[in-house]
Amino acid sequence: MAIPMIRASISQSQSLSHLLIQSLPCTLSSIDESSSRRKRLLCCTPSELNPARSEVSFSVGTHLIPHPKKVDRGGEDAFFVSNYNGGVIAVADGVSGWAEQNVDPSLFPQELMANASNLLGDEEVNNDPQTLLRKAHAATFSIGSATVIVAMLERNGILKIANIGDCGLRIIRDGQIIFSTPPQEHYFDCPYQLSSEVVGQTYLDAMVSNVELMEGDAIVMGSDGLFDNVFDHEIALTIARFRDVAEAAKALANLARDHSMDSSFDSPYSLEARSKGYDVPLWKKFFGMKLTGGKLDDITVIVGQVVSS
C-alpha cells in the first residue's frame, strides 16, 4: 500500500485514510537494558467504563510542527492513521542522538511506521498492536531508534494500545481525562525505544492497554513534544473548546510550541527535571530562581473522535 510522505506542518480532518508523516526527535543513544522483558497489561473493566453500544470508528485530525532547527528537514517524527477496522493511529519519535553518528534520525521511524501501516491486514497481526510492533520492527532495516505508540480501535469500541517509550495517549470523556499511558524510561530523558541495535527494547517491553470507549470520547495521541510542554488539564480544556478534530489538533500543537519557547513557563518537562535532581545552580536558588521552561522539540498531535459507524 502506497503511503504519501509529507514534510511540512499539516492539519487535516478525515474519516481515516492511510497517511504517513515525518518529524520529531527523542533523546539519547546507548541503553543498558538488564531488567527482564515482560508484557504489561492495563485493562479498564466494564464496571469502570461503559462499553460502546454500537459499532464505532474514528474521525481524526492531525497537526505536526517540526523543531525550529529542523523545519527544512521536516523533523524526525513519523505517524500514520488508517481506516482499518474501527481505525488505527500511531506515532514514532526518532531518537535525535543518531545525528551525532551521521545517521538521519528520521529514517528509522519513517520505515517503522510504513511497515506498520502495510501490515495492518496481516493475518498474524489480527488487530493486536503488540504483534504489529513486533512484525513492523523486524521488517525495519534503517539504522536508528524510536519511541512508538500504536492504538487500534475495534468496531465494538475496544481500543487496544501498545506503547514503548514516552509517546503518549489520553482518553477524554465529558471533559475529563479517564485514561493516560505512563511513559517508560530508563532514567530522565532516556526513554524505552525500538532500535536497529540489540541494546534497544522489543515488542515484549511494550505497555499494553485495552480500554472500552463510548461514542463521543476523544483520544489525544502525540510525541513527547506535546506531553513535555502541555499539562493534562490544558489538553482537556483545549479539546472541550473545539468540535472539529483538525482544529483541536492544531490548537494543541500550537500550545505545545508556544510553551516550548517560553523560558518562564513551568512545564511538565521542567517539573520532572527538578524532581530528578536537575535544577539551577545553588547561588540562583538563593535568589528564588528555579529551573523552568518548555522543551524545544518536534510536536506531533493526533486527535480522534469516537463516532458511530
ZADO-1210 file (C-alpha; in nm, 4 decimals, padded with zeros to 6 digits):
<atoms>
<atom x="00.0000" y="00.0000" z="00.0000" code="MET" pos="1"/>
<atom x="00.1456" y="00.3354" z="-00.1028" code="ALA" pos="2"/>
<atom x="00.1866" y="00.5846" z="00.1787" code="ILE" pos="3"/>
<atom x="00.2467" y="00.9515" z="00.0952" code="PRO" pos="4"/>
<atom x="00.5309" y="01.1238" z="00.2791" code="MET" pos="5"/>
<atom x="00.4676" y="01.4803" z="00.3906" code="ILE" pos="6"/>
<atom x="00.7456" y="01.7098" z="00.5120" code="ARG" pos="7"/>
<atom x="00.5548" y="02.0050" z="00.6476" code="ALA" pos="8"/>
<atom x="00.3200" y="02.1096" z="00.9235" code="SER" pos="9"/>
<atom x="-00.0174" y="01.9730" z="00.8282" code="ILE" pos="10"/>
<atom x="-00.3661" y="01.9758" z="00.9639" code="SER" pos="11"/>
<atom x="-00.6420" y="01.7582" z="00.8321" code="GLN" pos="12"/>
<atom x="-00.9702" y="01.6115" z="00.9378" code="SER" pos="13"/>
<atom x="-01.0523" y="01.2846" z="00.7800" code="GLN" pos="14"/>
<atom x="-01.2503" y="00.9676" z="00.8043" code="SER" pos="15"/>
<atom x="-00.9211" y="00.7838" z="00.8404" code="LEU" pos="16"/>
<atom x="-00.7440" y="00.7135" z="00.5149" code="SER" pos="17"/>
<atom x="-00.3832" y="00.5926" z="00.5181" code="HIS" pos="18"/>
<atom x="-00.1384" y="00.8713" z="00.5933" code="LEU" pos="19"/>
<atom x="00.2256" y="00.8915" z="00.6965" code="LEU" pos="20"/>
<atom x="00.4074" y="01.1986" z="00.8171" code="ILE" pos="21"/>
<atom x="00.7624" y="01.2656" z="00.9266" code="GLN" pos="22"/>
<atom x="00.9091" y="01.4832" z="01.2016" code="SER" pos="23"/>
<atom x="01.0451" y="01.4644" z="01.5611" code="LEU" pos="24"/>
<atom x="01.3405" y="01.3602" z="01.7733" code="PRO" pos="25"/>
<atom x="01.3670" y="01.1881" z="02.1063" code="CYS" pos="26"/>
<atom x="01.6648" y="01.1556" z="02.3325" code="THR" pos="27"/>
<atom x="01.9769" y="00.9528" z="02.3516" code="LEU" pos="28"/>
<atom x="02.1503" y="00.6538" z="02.2227" code="SER" pos="29"/>
<atom x="02.3157" y="00.3792" z="02.4250" code="SER" pos="30"/>
<atom x="02.0938" y="00.1809" z="02.6599" code="ILE" pos="31"/>
<atom x="02.1800" y="-00.0687" z="02.9313" code="ASP" pos="32"/>
<atom x="01.8787" y="-00.2977" z="02.9495" code="GLU" pos="33"/>
<atom x="01.9210" y="-00.5523" z="03.2277" code="SER" pos="34"/>
<atom x="01.5667" y="-00.5848" z="03.3589" code="SER" pos="35"/>
<atom x="01.3578" y="-00.8796" z="03.2444" code="SER" pos="36"/>
<atom x="01.1318" y="-00.8131" z="02.9491" code="ARG" pos="37"/>
<atom x="00.7697" y="-00.8723" z="03.0237" code="ARG" pos="38"/>
<atom x="00.4283" y="-00.7888" z="02.8939" code="LYS" pos="39"/>
<atom x="00.2397" y="-00.5277" z="03.0896" code="ARG" pos="40"/>
<atom x="-00.1362" y="-00.5117" z="03.0737" code="LEU" pos="41"/>
<atom x="-00.3644" y="-00.2298" z="03.1822" code="LEU" pos="42"/>
<atom x="-00.7324" y="-00.3005" z="03.1400" code="CYS" pos="43"/>
<atom x="-01.0394" y="-00.0948" z="03.2248" code="CYS" pos="44"/>
<atom x="-01.3206" y="-00.3342" z="03.3106" code="THR" pos="45"/>
<atom x="-01.6836" y="-00.2854" z="03.2041" code="PRO" pos="46"/>
<atom x="-01.7664" y="-00.1765" z="03.5583" code="SER" pos="47"/>
<atom x="-01.5200" y="00.1097" z="03.5201" code="GLU" pos="48"/>
<atom x="-01.6059" y="00.2177" z="03.1666" code="LEU" pos="49"/>
<atom x="-01.9415" y="00.1707" z="02.9950" code="ASN" pos="50"/>
<atom x="-01.8906" y="-00.0224" z="02.6723" code="PRO" pos="51"/>
<atom x="-01.9786" y="00.1300" z="02.3376" code="ALA" pos="52"/>
<atom x="-02.3274" y="00.0086" z="02.2433" code="ARG" pos="53"/>
<atom x="-02.2990" y="00.0351" z="01.8661" code="SER" pos="54"/>
<atom x="-02.0282" y="-00.0036" z="01.6069" code="GLU" pos="55"/>
<atom x="-01.7860" y="00.2878" z="01.6209" code="VAL" pos="56"/>
<atom x="-01.4919" y="00.4328" z="01.4336" code="SER" pos="57"/>
<atom x="-01.2544" y="00.7311" z="01.4468" code="PHE" pos="58"/>
<atom x="-01.2806" y="01.0758" z="01.2977" code="SER" pos="59"/>
<atom x="-00.9249" y="01.2078" z="01.3061" code="VAL" pos="60"/>
<atom x="-00.7374" y="01.5375" z="01.2834" code="GLY" pos="61"/>
<atom x="-00.3578" y="01.5720" z="01.2791" code="THR" pos="62"/>
<atom x="-00.1030" y="01.8503" z="01.3143" code="HIS" pos="63"/>
<atom x="00.2740" y="01.8488" z="01.3031" code="LEU" pos="64"/>
<atom x="00.5196" y="02.1253" z="01.3954" code="ILE" pos="65"/>
<atom x="00.8890" y="02.0419" z="01.3466" code="PRO" pos="66"/>
<atom x="01.1622" y="02.1556" z="01.5843" code="HIS" pos="67"/>
<atom x="01.2609" y="02.5147" z="01.4865" code="PRO" pos="68"/>
<atom x="01.6053" y="02.3934" z="01.3788" code="LYS" pos="69"/>
<atom x="01.4671" y="02.1026" z="01.1752" code="LYS" pos="70"/>
<atom x="01.1944" y="02.2702" z="00.9744" code="VAL" pos="71"/>
<atom x="01.3848" y="02.2301" z="00.6459" code="ASP" pos="72"/>
<atom x="01.4083" y="01.8522" z="00.7053" code="ARG" pos="73"/>
<atom x="01.0548" y="01.8120" z="00.8399" code="GLY" pos="74"/>
<atom x="01.1776" y="01.6856" z="01.1754" code="GLY" pos="75"/>
<atom x="01.2274" y="01.3300" z="01.2957" code="GLU" pos="76"/>
<atom x="00.8767" y="01.2051" z="01.3749" code="ASP" pos="77"/>
<atom x="00.6626" y="00.9702" z="01.1739" code="ALA" pos="78"/>
<atom x="00.2980" y="00.8812" z="01.2123" code="PHE" pos="79"/>
<atom x="00.0090" y="00.7251" z="01.0269" code="PHE" pos="80"/>
<atom x="-00.3671" y="00.6974" z="01.0568" code="VAL" pos="81"/>
<atom x="-00.5786" y="00.4338" z="00.8872" code="SER" pos="82"/>
<atom x="-00.9446" y="00.3403" z="00.8484" code="ASN" pos="83"/>
<atom x="-00.8632" y="-00.0278" z="00.9019" code="TYR" pos="84"/>
<atom x="-01.1345" y="-00.1881" z="01.1175" code="ASN" pos="85"/>
<atom x="-01.2522" y="00.0918" z="01.3521" code="GLY" pos="86"/>
<atom x="-00.9377" y="00.2955" z="01.2904" code="GLY" pos="87"/>
<atom x="-00.5664" y="00.2857" z="01.3684" code="VAL" pos="88"/>
<atom x="-00.3414" y="00.5709" z="01.4820" code="ILE" pos="89"/>
<atom x="00.0319" y="00.5581" z="01.5544" code="ALA" pos="90"/>
<atom x="00.3273" y="00.7861" z="01.6273" code="VAL" pos="91"/>
<atom x="00.7003" y="00.7091" z="01.6235" code="ALA" pos="92"/>
<atom x="00.9551" y="00.9576" z="01.7595" code="ASP" pos="93"/>
<atom x="01.3032" y="00.9273" z="01.6108" code="GLY" pos="94"/>
<atom x="01.5939" y="00.9486" z="01.8546" code="VAL" pos="95"/>
<atom x="01.7925" y="01.2588" z="01.7641" code="SER" pos="96"/>
<atom x="02.1186" y="01.1331" z="01.9161" code="GLY" pos="97"/>
<atom x="02.1824" y="00.9305" z="01.5993" code="TRP" pos="98"/>
<atom x="02.2680" y="01.2530" z="01.4166" code="ALA" pos="99"/>
<atom x="02.5945" y="01.2589" z="01.6126" code="GLU" pos="100"/>
<atom x="02.6889" y="00.9396" z="01.4270" code="GLN" pos="101"/>
<atom x="02.5969" y="01.0892" z="01.0878" code="ASN" pos="102"/>
<atom x="02.2734" y="00.8895" z="01.0786" code="VAL" pos="103"/>
<atom x="01.9486" y="01.0568" z="00.9744" code="ASP" pos="104"/>
<atom x="01.7246" y="01.0015" z="01.2830" code="PRO" pos="105"/>
<atom x="01.4071" y="01.0327" z="01.0738" code="SER" pos="106"/>
<atom x="01.4665" y="00.7222" z="00.8598" code="LEU" pos="107"/>
<atom x="01.4049" y="00.4567" z="01.1266" code="PHE" pos="108"/>
<atom x="01.0669" y="00.5924" z="01.2450" code="PRO" pos="109"/>
<atom x="00.9563" y="00.6535" z="00.8861" code="GLN" pos="110"/>
<atom x="01.0262" y="00.2948" z="00.7848" code="GLU" pos="111"/>
<atom x="00.8798" y="00.1577" z="01.1077" code="LEU" pos="112"/>
<atom x="00.5514" y="00.3429" z="01.0505" code="MET" pos="113"/>
<atom x="00.5408" y="00.2490" z="00.6824" code="ALA" pos="114"/>
<atom x="00.5850" y="-00.1169" z="00.7742" code="ASN" pos="115"/>
<atom x="00.3215" y="-00.0984" z="01.0460" code="ALA" pos="116"/>
<atom x="00.0726" y="00.0580" z="00.8058" code="SER" pos="117"/>
<atom x="00.1358" y="-00.2096" z="00.5444" code="ASN" pos="118"/>
<atom x="00.0956" y="-00.4923" z="00.7977" code="LEU" pos="119"/>
<atom x="-00.2457" y="-00.3910" z="00.9341" code="LEU" pos="120"/>
<atom x="-00.4289" y="-00.6589" z="00.7395" code="GLY" pos="121"/>
<atom x="-00.1739" y="-00.9295" z="00.8164" code="ASP" pos="122"/>
<atom x="-00.3433" y="-01.2453" z="00.9420" code="GLU" pos="123"/>
<atom x="-00.0877" y="-01.2970" z="01.2176" code="GLU" pos="124"/>
<atom x="-00.1275" y="-00.9388" z="01.3426" code="VAL" pos="125"/>
<atom x="-00.5009" y="-00.9969" z="01.3908" code="ASN" pos="126"/>
<atom x="-00.5629" y="-00.6447" z="01.5206" code="ASN" pos="127"/>
<atom x="-00.3077" y="-00.6821" z="01.8004" code="ASP" pos="128"/>
<atom x="-00.0861" y="-00.3700" z="01.8316" code="PRO" pos="129"/>
<atom x="00.1912" y="-00.5547" z="02.0140" code="GLN" pos="130"/>
<atom x="00.2174" y="-00.8120" z="01.7352" code="THR" pos="131"/>
<atom x="00.2059" y="-00.5280" z="01.4839" code="LEU" pos="132"/>
<atom x="00.5070" y="-00.3688" z="01.6554" code="LEU" pos="133"/>
<atom x="00.6937" y="-00.6995" z="01.6502" code="ARG" pos="134"/>
<atom x="00.6464" y="-00.7533" z="01.2787" code="LYS" pos="135"/>
<atom x="00.6993" y="-00.3888" z="01.1814" code="ALA" pos="136"/>
<atom x="01.0217" y="-00.3738" z="01.3848" code="HIS" pos="137"/>
<atom x="01.1501" y="-00.6984" z="01.2324" code="ALA" pos="138"/>
<atom x="01.0880" y="-00.5575" z="00.8838" code="ALA" pos="139"/>
<atom x="01.2710" y="-00.2285" z="00.9547" code="THR" pos="140"/>
<atom x="01.6309" y="-00.2172" z="00.8343" code="PHE" pos="141"/>
<atom x="01.7161" y="00.1525" z="00.8685" code="SER" pos="142"/>
<atom x="01.9738" y="00.2404" z="01.1332" code="ILE" pos="143"/>
<atom x="01.8348" y="00.4300" z="01.4280" code="GLY" pos="144"/>
<atom x="01.5750" y="00.4023" z="01.7017" code="SER" pos="145"/>
<atom x="01.2405" y="00.5464" z="01.8038" code="ALA" pos="146"/>
<atom x="00.9817" y="00.5554" z="02.0754" code="THR" pos="147"/>
<atom x="00.6452" y="00.4404" z="01.9423" code="VAL" pos="148"/>
<atom x="00.2783" y="00.4098" z="02.0269" code="ILE" pos="149"/>
<atom x="00.0010" y="00.2314" z="01.8346" code="VAL" pos="150"/>
<atom x="-00.3724" y="00.2328" z="01.9084" code="ALA" pos="151"/>
<atom x="-00.6187" y="00.0084" z="01.7215" code="MET" pos="152"/>
<atom x="-00.9948" y="00.0563" z="01.7567" code="LEU" pos="153"/>
<atom x="-01.2285" y="-00.2407" z="01.7286" code="GLU" pos="154"/>
<atom x="-01.5754" y="-00.1818" z="01.5859" code="ARG" pos="155"/>
<atom x="-01.7213" y="-00.2792" z="01.9241" code="ASN" pos="156"/>
<atom x="-01.5429" y="00.0125" z="02.0931" code="GLY" pos="157"/>
<atom x="-01.2407" y="-00.1668" z="02.2396" code="ILE" pos="158"/>
<atom x="-00.9239" y="00.0399" z="02.1956" code="LEU" pos="159"/>
<atom x="-00.6061" y="-00.1694" z="02.2016" code="LYS" pos="160"/>
<atom x="-00.2858" y="00.0219" z="02.2789" code="ILE" pos="161"/>
<atom x="00.0817" y="-00.0750" z="02.2742" code="ALA" pos="162"/>
<atom x="00.3367" y="00.1839" z="02.3847" code="ASN" pos="163"/>
<atom x="00.7161" y="00.1785" z="02.4068" code="ILE" pos="164"/>
<atom x="00.8787" y="00.4915" z="02.5478" code="GLY" pos="165"/>
<atom x="00.7380" y="00.8381" z="02.6014" code="ASP" pos="166"/>
<atom x="00.4965" y="00.8950" z="02.3176" code="CYS" pos="167"/>
<atom x="00.1582" y="00.9077" z="02.4833" code="GLY" pos="168"/>
<atom x="-00.2192" y="00.8844" z="02.4636" code="LEU" pos="169"/>
<atom x="-00.5027" y="01.0409" z="02.6617" code="ARG" pos="170"/>
<atom x="-00.8717" y="00.9484" z="02.6544" code="ILE" pos="171"/>
<atom x="-01.1157" y="01.2270" z="02.7389" code="ILE" pos="172"/>
<atom x="-01.4801" y="01.1740" z="02.8299" code="ARG" pos="173"/>
<atom x="-01.7173" y="01.4515" z="02.9367" code="ASP" pos="174"/>
<atom x="-01.4270" y="01.6936" z="02.9740" code="GLY" pos="175"/>
<atom x="-01.2241" y="01.4630" z="03.1997" code="GLN" pos="176"/>
<atom x="-00.9179" y="01.2527" z="03.1246" code="ILE" pos="177"/>
<atom x="-01.0199" y="00.8980" z="03.2129" code="ILE" pos="178"/>
<atom x="-00.7115" y="00.7172" z="03.0861" code="PHE" pos="179"/>
<atom x="-00.3476" y="00.8022" z="03.0133" code="SER" pos="180"/>
<atom x="-00.0450" y="00.5986" z="02.9141" code="THR" pos="181"/>
<atom x="00.2520" y="00.6288" z="03.1501" code="PRO" pos="182"/>
<atom x="00.5940" y="00.6970" z="02.9944" code="PRO" pos="183"/>
<atom x="00.8599" y="00.4277" z="03.0075" code="GLN" pos="184"/>
<atom x="01.2182" y="00.5416" z="03.0630" code="GLU" pos="185"/>
<atom x="01.5480" y="00.4069" z="03.1893" code="HIS" pos="186"/>
<atom x="01.6243" y="00.7417" z="03.3505" code="TYR" pos="187"/>
<atom x="01.5404" y="01.1061" z="03.2886" code="PHE" pos="188"/>
<atom x="01.5392" y="01.1886" z="02.9171" code="ASP" pos="189"/>
<atom x="01.6266" y="00.8318" z="02.8169" code="CYS" pos="190"/>
<atom x="01.3032" y="00.6549" z="02.7198" code="PRO" pos="191"/>
<atom x="01.2475" y="00.2970" z="02.6124" code="TYR" pos="192"/>
<atom x="01.2841" y="00.2659" z="02.2349" code="GLN" pos="193"/>
<atom x="01.2793" y="00.0203" z="01.9494" code="LEU" pos="194"/>
<atom x="01.6187" y="00.0183" z="01.7805" code="SER" pos="195"/>
<atom x="01.8247" y="-00.1250" z="01.4988" code="SER" pos="196"/>
<atom x="02.0742" y="-00.2256" z="01.7697" code="GLU" pos="197"/>
<atom x="02.0430" y="-00.5199" z="02.0090" code="VAL" pos="198"/>
<atom x="02.0662" y="-00.2854" z="02.3099" code="VAL" pos="199"/>
<atom x="01.7176" y="-00.1488" z="02.2470" code="GLY" pos="200"/>
<atom x="01.3812" y="-00.2755" z="02.3619" code="GLN" pos="201"/>
<atom x="01.1499" y="-00.5183" z="02.1815" code="THR" pos="202"/>
<atom x="00.7751" y="-00.5549" z="02.1454" code="TYR" pos="203"/>
<atom x="00.7831" y="-00.7565" z="02.4704" code="LEU" pos="204"/>
<atom x="00.8631" y="-00.4373" z="02.6601" code="ASP" pos="205"/>
<atom x="00.5500" y="-00.2622" z="02.5375" code="ALA" pos="206"/>
<atom x="00.2951" y="-00.1333" z="02.7857" code="MET" pos="207"/>
<atom x="-00.0269" y="-00.2947" z="02.6622" code="VAL" pos="208"/>
<atom x="-00.3687" y="-00.1492" z="02.7448" code="SER" pos="209"/>
<atom x="-00.7282" y="-00.2311" z="02.6498" code="ASN" pos="210"/>
<atom x="-00.9900" y="00.0393" z="02.7071" code="VAL" pos="211"/>
<atom x="-01.3626" y="00.0377" z="02.6288" code="GLU" pos="212"/>
<atom x="-01.4670" y="00.3559" z="02.4514" code="LEU" pos="213"/>
<atom x="-01.8016" y="00.5258" z="02.4026" code="MET" pos="214"/>
<atom x="-01.9322" y="00.7413" z="02.1220" code="GLU" pos="215"/>
<atom x="-01.8187" y="01.0979" z="02.1839" code="GLY" pos="216"/>
<atom x="-01.4929" y="01.0046" z="02.3578" code="ASP" pos="217"/>
<atom x="-01.1857" y="01.1972" z="02.2423" code="ALA" pos="218"/>
<atom x="-00.8403" y="01.0429" z="02.2005" code="ILE" pos="219"/>
<atom x="-00.5267" y="01.2569" z="02.2006" code="VAL" pos="220"/>
<atom x="-00.2061" y="01.0875" z="02.0852" code="MET" pos="221"/>
<atom x="00.1279" y="01.2595" z="02.0471" code="GLY" pos="222"/>
<atom x="00.5019" y="01.2565" z="02.0720" code="SER" pos="223"/>
<atom x="00.6752" y="01.3834" z="02.3841" code="ASP" pos="224"/>
<atom x="00.6893" y="01.7242" z="02.2168" code="GLY" pos="225"/>
<atom x="00.3236" y="01.7533" z="02.3172" code="LEU" pos="226"/>
<atom x="00.3286" y="01.5961" z="02.6636" code="PHE" pos="227"/>
<atom x="00.6568" y="01.7593" z="02.7749" code="ASP" pos="228"/>
<atom x="00.5021" y="02.1012" z="02.7146" code="ASN" pos="229"/>
<atom x="00.1282" y="02.0714" z="02.7799" code="VAL" pos="230"/>
<atom x="-00.0362" y="01.9602" z="03.1037" code="PHE" pos="231"/>
<atom x="-00.3239" y="01.7139" z="03.1018" code="ASP" pos="232"/>
<atom x="-00.5732" y="01.9751" z="03.2229" code="HIS" pos="233"/>
<atom x="-00.4710" y="02.2005" z="02.9327" code="GLU" pos="234"/>
<atom x="-00.5297" y="01.9129" z="02.6912" code="ILE" pos="235"/>
<atom x="-00.8782" y="01.8515" z="02.8320" code="ALA" pos="236"/>
<atom x="-00.9681" y="02.2223" z="02.8196" code="LEU" pos="237"/>
<atom x="-00.8426" y="02.2552" z="02.4603" code="THR" pos="238"/>
<atom x="-01.0402" y="01.9518" z="02.3428" code="ILE" pos="239"/>
<atom x="-01.3537" y="02.0982" z="02.5037" code="ALA" pos="240"/>
<atom x="-01.3132" y="02.4211" z="02.3034" code="ARG" pos="241"/>
<atom x="-01.3260" y="02.2613" z="01.9588" code="PHE" pos="242"/>
<atom x="-01.5816" y="02.0453" z="01.7813" code="ARG" pos="243"/>
<atom x="-01.3539" y="01.9919" z="01.4810" code="ASP" pos="244"/>
<atom x="-01.0758" y="01.7384" z="01.5409" code="VAL" pos="245"/>
<atom x="-00.8359" y="01.9061" z="01.2977" code="ALA" pos="246"/>
<atom x="-00.8752" y="02.2400" z="01.4738" code="GLU" pos="247"/>
<atom x="-00.8269" y="02.0721" z="01.8109" code="ALA" pos="248"/>
<atom x="-00.5050" y="01.9028" z="01.6928" code="ALA" pos="249"/>
<atom x="-00.3754" y="02.2325" z="01.5551" code="LYS" pos="250"/>
<atom x="-00.4588" y="02.4178" z="01.8763" code="ALA" pos="251"/>
<atom x="-00.2792" y="02.1601" z="02.0905" code="LEU" pos="252"/>
<atom x="00.0282" y="02.1632" z="01.8677" code="ALA" pos="253"/>
<atom x="00.0398" y="02.5435" z="01.8727" code="ASN" pos="254"/>
<atom x="00.0023" y="02.5482" z="02.2510" code="LEU" pos="255"/>
<atom x="00.2892" y="02.2999" z="02.2867" code="ALA" pos="256"/>
<atom x="00.5053" y="02.5103" z="02.0534" code="ARG" pos="257"/>
<atom x="00.4314" y="02.8299" z="02.2476" code="ASP" pos="258"/>
<atom x="00.5108" y="02.6652" z="02.5824" code="HIS" pos="259"/>
<atom x="00.8284" y="02.5093" z="02.4427" code="SER" pos="260"/>
<atom x="00.9668" y="02.8553" z="02.3619" code="MET" pos="261"/>
<atom x="00.8648" y="03.0160" z="02.6930" code="ASP" pos="262"/>
<atom x="01.1629" y="03.0122" z="02.9295" code="SER" pos="263"/>
<atom x="00.9452" y="03.1192" z="03.2249" code="SER" pos="264"/>
<atom x="00.6772" y="02.8519" z="03.1784" code="PHE" pos="265"/>
<atom x="00.6924" y="02.5809" z="03.4441" code="ASP" pos="266"/>
<atom x="00.6324" y="02.2937" z="03.2052" code="SER" pos="267"/>
<atom x="00.5777" y="01.9219" z="03.2680" code="PRO" pos="268"/>
<atom x="00.9345" y="01.8767" z="03.1422" code="TYR" pos="269"/>
<atom x="01.0888" y="02.1263" z="03.3879" code="SER" pos="270"/>
<atom x="00.8831" y="01.9839" z="03.6756" code="LEU" pos="271"/>
<atom x="01.0102" y="01.6342" z="03.6015" code="GLU" pos="272"/>
<atom x="01.3674" y="01.7591" z="03.5596" code="ALA" pos="273"/>
<atom x="01.3612" y="01.9201" z="03.9058" code="ARG" pos="274"/>
<atom x="01.2069" y="01.6073" z="04.0574" code="SER" pos="275"/>
<atom x="01.5022" y="01.4096" z="03.9178" code="LYS" pos="276"/>
<atom x="01.7597" y="01.6477" z="04.0674" code="GLY" pos="277"/>
<atom x="01.8196" y="01.8826" z="03.7737" code="TYR" pos="278"/>
<atom x="01.7977" y="02.2495" z="03.8674" code="ASP" pos="279"/>
<atom x="01.9680" y="02.5877" z="03.8503" code="VAL" pos="280"/>
<atom x="02.2983" y="02.6402" z="04.0382" code="PRO" pos="281"/>
<atom x="02.2735" y="02.6852" z="04.4139" code="LEU" pos="282"/>
<atom x="02.3525" y="03.0568" z="04.4010" code="TRP" pos="283"/>
<atom x="02.0488" y="03.1145" z="04.1802" code="LYS" pos="284"/>
<atom x="01.8294" y="02.9335" z="04.4306" code="LYS" pos="285"/>
<atom x="01.9301" y="03.1919" z="04.6892" code="PHE" pos="286"/>
<atom x="01.7545" y="03.4472" z="04.4697" code="PHE" pos="287"/>
<atom x="01.4410" y="03.2334" z="04.4466" code="GLY" pos="288"/>
<atom x="01.5178" y="03.1061" z="04.0973" code="MET" pos="289"/>
<atom x="01.4430" y="02.7565" z="03.9708" code="LYS" pos="290"/>
<atom x="01.4695" y="02.5574" z="03.6512" code="LEU" pos="291"/>
<atom x="01.1763" y="02.6485" z="03.4260" code="THR" pos="292"/>
<atom x="01.0906" y="02.6489" z="03.0569" code="GLY" pos="293"/>
<atom x="00.9471" y="02.4193" z="02.7978" code="GLY" pos="294"/>
<atom x="01.1379" y="02.1743" z="02.5783" code="LYS" pos="295"/>
<atom x="01.2042" y="02.2613" z="02.2158" code="LEU" pos="296"/>
<atom x="01.1117" y="01.9571" z="02.0133" code="ASP" pos="297"/>
<atom x="00.9169" y="01.8320" z="01.7160" code="ASP" pos="298"/>
<atom x="00.5480" y="01.8211" z="01.8028" code="ILE" pos="299"/>
<atom x="00.3093" y="01.5643" z="01.6603" code="THR" pos="300"/>
<atom x="-00.0563" y="01.5620" z="01.7630" code="VAL" pos="301"/>
<atom x="-00.3361" y="01.3257" z="01.6586" code="ILE" pos="302"/>
<atom x="-00.6877" y="01.3903" z="01.7851" code="VAL" pos="303"/>
<atom x="-00.9519" y="01.1242" z="01.7338" code="GLY" pos="304"/>
<atom x="-01.3253" y="01.1433" z="01.7990" code="GLN" pos="305"/>
<atom x="-01.5217" y="00.8226" z="01.8511" code="VAL" pos="306"/>
<atom x="-01.8240" y="00.8315" z="01.6206" code="VAL" pos="307"/>
<atom x="-02.0992" y="00.5872" z="01.5375" code="SER" pos="308"/>
<atom x="-02.0397" y="00.3855" z="01.2237" code="SER" pos="309"/>
</atoms>
